[in-house]
């Protein structure tokens, strides 16, 4: 059993705490959070102690850390953990500033670091990727990624989120790189504020379309909105020379009603906590693999690359033209 400490007892930290505590290869050693009530509650739930950051980082018996704290701490905590020789599970993004994120290369480029792009671990998306790589539908030509939240977050969240591209679409930029198999060399994005005027007042957009182009000409179109109006909308279509692969939305159940009005299915799962529950479990299992000695399947370099695309998309919106990378 590998002892790990959780840093951050908020919403995502609670998910990771549960998955770590229930793992048969990981032992949750303690919880770190500056908010004492949050740390006490989560530590008490799993019967582990509350720790200070120094205790977690300096204890040689703790093999790894799960960094689920605020975004502005991700890079610093990751660098400190790497210098302490620990395996690192870090939530995205690695930072909100690209140049600052790149400054961590000396410590993190070769670190045992899992950057938590959880969608790579979704069983449906993994199956699509495997069948794409197998050549089942020929040579990939273009990808369509649709990622719409059911409803917008409060303005207080948007104000500190880093904006739609760094907070929300960054998952889609990572998925695009993973599926395309080539690095995008050109980014064009258009954005509007169509959902909540308060988001616009904060200088952000709530609706965006982004086109990525690789050197060979492969295209990816990413569709984002802070409001779908019909649930958590997560779809991927991969178009290739011999057909298409599609991963559709996940429903609350497979039950359908057939009557005189026609056929109707259950509603979509409502948000990421439900939609990606299995992905979070698989992600933690991969961290256990890393603690066992495996190479991370997604790491620091992927985090920097996705952040570069996010910054390029935001720049493209401001300029009204494509940005070359």
C-alpha positions in Angstrom: 0.0 0.0 0.0 1.3 3.4 -1.0 0.7 6.2 1.5 -0.6 9.5 -0.1 -1.6 12.8 1.3 -4.5 14.8 -0.1 -4.0 18.6 -0.4 -7.3 20.3 -0.8 -10.6 19.3 0.8 -13.0 21.0 -1.6 -15.4 19.4 -4.0 -12.8 17.7 -6.3 -10.7 16.9 -3.3 -13.6 14.9 -1.7 -13.9 12.9 -4.9 -10.2 12.0 -4.9 -10.2 11.3 -1.2 -13.0 8.7 -1.7 -11.3 7.0 -4.6 -7.9 6.9 -2.9 -9.4 5.7 0.4 -11.3 2.9 -1.4 -8.3 1.8 -3.4 -6.6 -1.5 -2.6 -3.2 -0.1 -3.5 -3.4 3.4 -1.9 -3.6 4.4 1.7 -4.9 7.8 2.4 -2.5 9.1 5.1 -4.0 12.6 5.8 -5.7 15.7 4.6 -4.3 19.2 4.2 -6.4 22.3 3.8 -6.1 25.8 5.2 -9.8 25.8 6.0 -9.9 23.8 9.3 -13.6 22.9 9.1 -13.2 21.4 5.6 -10.0 19.5 6.6 -11.6 18.2 9.8 -14.8 17.1 8.0 -13.0 15.2 5.2 -10.4 13.7 7.5 -13.0 12.6 9.9 -15.1 10.9 7.1 -12.2 8.6 6.3 -10.6 8.3 9.7 -7.3 9.9 8.9 -5.5 12.8 10.5 -5.4 16.5 9.4 -1.9 17.4 8.4 0.0 20.5 7.6 1.5 21.0 4.2 5.0 20.7 5.7 4.1 17.4 7.3 2.8 16.0 4.1 5.8 17.1 2.0 8.5 16.2 4.5 7.3 12.8 5.7 9.4 10.2 3.8 6.8 7.5 4.4 4.3 9.4 2.2 5.0 8.3 -1.4 2.7 10.7 -3.2 0.5 13.7 -3.0 -2.9 14.5 -4.5 -3.0 18.2 -5.3 -6.6 19.3 -5.4 -6.1 22.8 -3.9 -6.8 26.2 -5.6 -5.3 26.6 -9.1 -2.7 29.2 -8.0 -1.0 26.6 -5.8 -0.8 23.8 -8.3 2.6 24.6 -9.8 4.3 25.5 -6.5 3.0 22.4 -4.7 3.9 20.2 -7.6 7.5 21.5 -7.7 7.9 21.1 -4.0 6.6 17.5 -4.2 8.9 16.6 -7.1 11.9 17.9 -5.1 10.8 15.8 -2.2 10.8 12.7 -4.5 7.1 12.1 -4.4 4.7 11.0 -7.1 2.3 13.7 -8.0 -1.4 13.7 -8.9 -2.3 17.3 -9.8 -5.6 18.8 -10.9 -5.7 20.8 -14.0 -4.6 23.4 -15.0 -1.0 23.3 -13.9 -1.2 27.1 -13.6 -3.2 29.9 -15.2 -0.2 31.6 -16.8 1.6 29.8 -19.5 5.1 31.2 -18.9 4.9 30.5 -15.3 3.8 27.0 -16.0 6.8 26.5 -18.3 9.1 27.6 -15.5 8.4 24.3 -13.7 10.0 22.3 -16.5 13.3 21.8 -14.7 11.6 20.0 -11.8 8.5 18.5 -13.5 9.4 17.5 -17.0 10.7 14.1 -15.8 8.6 13.9 -12.6 6.3 11.1 -11.8 3.4 13.4 -12.4 -0.2 12.7 -13.4 -2.0 15.8 -14.7 -5.6 15.1 -14.0 -7.3 15.4 -17.4 -9.9 12.9 -16.3 -11.7 12.6 -19.6 -8.8 10.5 -21.0 -9.9 7.9 -18.5 -13.6 7.8 -19.4 -14.3 4.3 -20.7 -16.4 5.5 -23.7 -13.7 7.9 -24.8 -11.0 5.3 -24.2 -12.9 2.9 -26.4 -13.3 5.5 -29.2 -9.5 6.2 -29.0 -8.6 2.5 -29.1 -10.8 1.9 -32.2 -9.5 5.0 -33.9 -5.9 3.9 -33.3 -6.7 0.4 -34.6 -7.6 1.8 -38.0 -11.1 0.4 -37.9 -12.5 3.5 -39.8 -9.3 4.3 -41.7 -7.2 7.4 -41.4 -8.4 10.2 -39.1 -9.3 13.5 -40.9 -11.2 15.6 -38.4 -12.7 15.6 -34.9 -15.8 17.3 -33.5 -15.9 17.8 -29.7 -19.0 19.1 -28.0 -18.8 20.2 -24.4 -21.6 22.1 -22.9 -22.4 22.6 -19.2 -26.0 22.3 -18.1 -26.1 25.8 -16.6 -23.5 28.6 -16.0 -21.5 28.9 -12.8 -21.9 31.9 -10.5 -20.0 35.0 -11.5 -17.9 34.7 -8.3 -16.6 31.4 -9.7 -16.0 32.9 -13.2 -14.0 35.8 -11.7 -11.3 33.5 -10.4 -11.6 30.6 -12.9 -9.1 31.9 -15.6 -11.9 32.2 -18.1 -13.8 29.7 -20.3 -10.8 28.5 -22.3 -8.5 27.8 -19.3 -11.2 26.5 -17.0 -13.6 24.7 -19.2 -12.3 24.2 -22.7 -8.8 23.1 -21.5 -10.2 19.6 -21.1 -11.3 19.7 -24.8 -7.9 21.0 -25.9 -6.3 18.0 -24.2 -8.8 15.6 -25.8 -8.1 17.2 -29.2 -4.4 16.6 -28.8 -5.0 13.0 -27.6 -7.3 12.1 -30.5 -5.6 14.0 -33.3 -2.3 12.4 -32.6 -0.6 15.6 -33.9 0.1 18.9 -32.3 -2.1 21.8 -33.5 -0.2 24.5 -35.2 -3.0 27.0 -35.7 -5.9 28.1 -33.5 -8.9 30.2 -34.4 -11.6 30.9 -31.8 -14.8 33.0 -31.7 -16.6 33.8 -28.5 -19.6 35.6 -27.3 -21.5 36.3 -24.1 -25.0 34.9 -24.8 -25.9 33.1 -21.5 -25.2 35.4 -18.6 -24.4 39.2 -19.0 -22.5 39.1 -15.7 -19.9 36.8 -17.3 -19.4 39.4 -20.0 -18.9 42.1 -17.4 -16.1 40.1 -16.0 -14.4 40.1 -19.4 -15.1 36.5 -20.2 -17.2 34.6 -22.8 -19.8 31.9 -22.1 -20.1 30.5 -25.7 -17.3 29.7 -28.0 -16.3 27.8 -31.1 -12.6 26.9 -31.6 -11.0 25.4 -34.7 -7.6 23.7 -34.4 -5.5 22.7 -37.4 -2.4 20.4 -37.4 0.5 20.6 -39.8 -0.9 17.7 -41.9 -4.2 19.6 -42.1 -6.3 17.6 -39.6 -9.0 19.7 -38.1 -10.8 19.7 -34.7 -13.8 21.9 -34.0 -14.6 22.4 -30.3 -18.0 23.6 -29.3 -18.4 25.1 -25.8 -21.3 26.7 -23.9 -21.8 27.4 -20.2 -25.5 26.4 -20.7 -27.0 23.6 -22.7 -30.5 23.7 -21.1 -30.8 19.9 -21.3 -28.1 18.5 -19.1 -24.3 17.8 -19.3 -23.6 17.6 -23.1 -20.4 15.6 -23.8 -20.0 14.2 -27.3 -17.1 13.3 -29.6 -17.2 12.5 -33.3 -14.1 11.3 -35.1 -14.3 11.4 -39.0 -11.9 9.2 -40.9 -11.3 8.0 -44.4 -13.5 4.9 -43.9 -16.2 6.2 -41.6 -16.9 7.8 -38.3 -16.6 6.9 -34.6 -19.0 8.6 -32.2 -19.1 8.7 -28.4 -22.5 10.0 -27.2 -24.0 11.4 -24.0 -24.5 9.1 -21.1 -28.1 8.8 -19.8 -29.3 8.4 -16.2 -30.6 5.0 -17.2 -31.3 2.9 -20.3 -35.1 2.9 -19.7 -37.2 4.2 -22.6 -40.9 4.9 -22.8 -42.7 4.0 -26.0 -46.3 5.2 -26.4 -48.6 7.1 -28.8 -46.4 10.1 -28.5 -43.4 8.2 -29.7 -40.3 6.9 -28.0 -38.6 8.8 -25.2 -35.4 8.1 -23.3 -34.1 9.0 -19.8 -32.4 12.4 -19.3 -28.7 13.0 -19.6 -26.5 12.8 -16.5 -26.6 16.3 -15.1 -23.0 17.2 -14.4 -19.4 16.1 -14.3 -19.6 14.5 -10.8 -22.0 11.9 -12.3 -20.8 11.8 -15.9 -17.2 11.2 -15.1 -17.5 9.2 -11.9 -15.9 6.1 -13.5 -13.2 8.3 -15.1 -12.2 9.6 -11.7 -12.0 6.1 -10.4 -9.8 4.9 -13.3 -7.7 8.0 -13.0 -6.9 7.2 -9.4 -6.1 3.6 -10.4 -3.6 5.0 -12.9 -2.0 7.0 -10.1 -1.6 3.7 -8.2 0.1 2.3 -11.3 2.5 5.3 -11.2 3.2 4.7 -7.5 4.0 1.1 -8.6 6.5 2.4 -11.1 4.5 2.9 -14.3 5.0 5.9 -16.6 2.2 8.5 -16.4 0.0 8.4 -19.5 -0.7 12.2 -19.2 1.7 14.5 -17.4 3.3 17.9 -17.1 4.1 18.4 -20.8 0.4 17.7 -21.7 -0.7 20.3 -19.1 1.6 22.9 -20.6 0.4 22.1 -24.2 -3.2 22.3 -23.3 -2.6 25.6 -21.5 -0.8 27.0 -24.6 -3.9 26.2 -26.7 -6.2 27.9 -24.2 -4.1 31.0 -24.3 -4.0 31.0 -28.1 -7.8 30.6 -28.2 -8.3 33.6 -25.9 -5.8 35.6 -28.0 -7.6 34.6 -31.2 -10.9 35.9 -29.8 -9.3 39.2 -28.9 -7.6 39.6 -32.3 -10.4 38.2 -34.4 -7.9 36.2 -36.4 -6.1 32.9 -36.2 -3.1 32.4 -34.0 -0.1 30.3 -35.2 1.7 28.2 -32.7 
